[in-house]
Amino acid sequence: MTPGFVNYWEHEITKPEGPQYSFAQKMVELPKVVFSRTLNSLDGRNVRVENGDLKATVNQLKRGLAWTSLFIAVQRWSLR
């Protein structure tokens, strides 16, 4: 799911005349944190992958990042 999401918006910013261009710029510029047990890296601007303890990492992010950051959980059930 996540590679497709990132690739989609990265592709949309290559089309300045497209209807989603303005929104795509925001999506690409927004910091994104991907929680994964299977990915170690992910191509894309402003994307970082976290593989450590989910709870500890989220607490660290809450202290350090603005709430405008986008958190993507590759394995959503880990958040429950």
C-alpha positions as CSV (number, residue, x, y, z in Angstrom):
1,M,0.0,0.0,0.0
2,T,2.6,2.6,1.1
3,P,4.9,2.4,-2.0
4,G,1.9,2.9,-4.2
5,F,0.7,5.9,-2.2
6,V,4.1,7.6,-2.3
7,N,4.7,6.8,-6.0
8,Y,1.2,8.1,-6.9
9,W,1.7,11.5,-5.4
10,E,5.3,11.8,-6.6
11,H,4.0,11.2,-10.1
12,E,1.2,13.7,-9.8
13,I,3.6,16.5,-9.1
14,T,5.1,15.9,-12.6
15,K,1.8,17.1,-14.1
16,P,1.5,20.9,-13.3
17,E,-1.6,21.2,-15.4
18,G,-3.3,18.2,-13.7
19,P,-6.3,18.8,-11.4
20,Q,-4.5,17.3,-8.4
21,Y,-1.2,19.2,-8.8
22,S,-1.7,21.6,-5.9
23,F,-2.8,18.8,-3.5
24,A,0.0,16.6,-4.7
25,Q,2.6,19.2,-3.9
26,K,1.3,19.3,-0.3
27,M,1.3,15.5,0.0
28,V,4.9,15.2,-1.3
29,E,6.2,18.0,0.9
30,L,4.5,16.7,4.1
31,P,6.8,14.6,6.3
32,K,5.7,10.9,6.2
33,V,6.7,8.2,8.7
34,V,6.1,4.6,7.6
35,F,5.9,1.9,10.3
36,S,6.8,-1.4,8.8
37,R,8.1,-4.8,9.8
38,T,9.1,-5.6,6.2
39,L,10.4,-2.4,4.7
40,N,13.8,-0.9,5.6
41,S,13.7,2.0,3.2
42,L,11.3,3.6,0.8
43,D,12.0,5.9,-2.1
44,G,10.3,9.3,-2.0
45,R,10.7,12.8,-0.7
46,N,10.2,13.4,3.0
47,V,9.6,9.7,3.7
48,R,11.3,7.7,6.5
49,V,10.8,4.2,7.6
50,E,10.6,3.1,11.3
51,N,11.1,-0.5,12.3
52,G,11.5,-0.2,16.0
53,D,9.1,-0.4,18.9
54,L,5.9,1.2,17.7
55,K,4.8,2.7,21.0
56,A,8.2,4.2,21.8
57,T,8.6,5.6,18.3
58,V,5.2,7.2,18.3
59,N,5.8,8.8,21.7
60,Q,9.2,10.1,20.4
61,L,7.5,11.5,17.2
62,K,4.8,13.2,19.3
63,R,7.5,15.0,21.2
64,G,9.5,16.0,18.2
65,L,7.3,16.4,15.1
66,A,4.5,18.8,14.3
67,W,1.1,17.3,14.2
68,T,0.9,18.0,10.5
69,S,3.1,15.0,9.8
70,L,1.4,12.1,8.1
71,F,1.7,8.7,9.8
72,I,1.2,5.7,7.6
73,A,0.9,2.3,9.3
74,V,1.8,-0.4,6.8
75,Q,0.5,-3.0,9.3
76,R,-2.5,-1.2,10.9
77,W,-3.3,-4.0,13.3
78,S,0.0,-3.1,15.1
79,L,-1.7,0.2,16.2
80,R,-4.5,-1.5,18.1
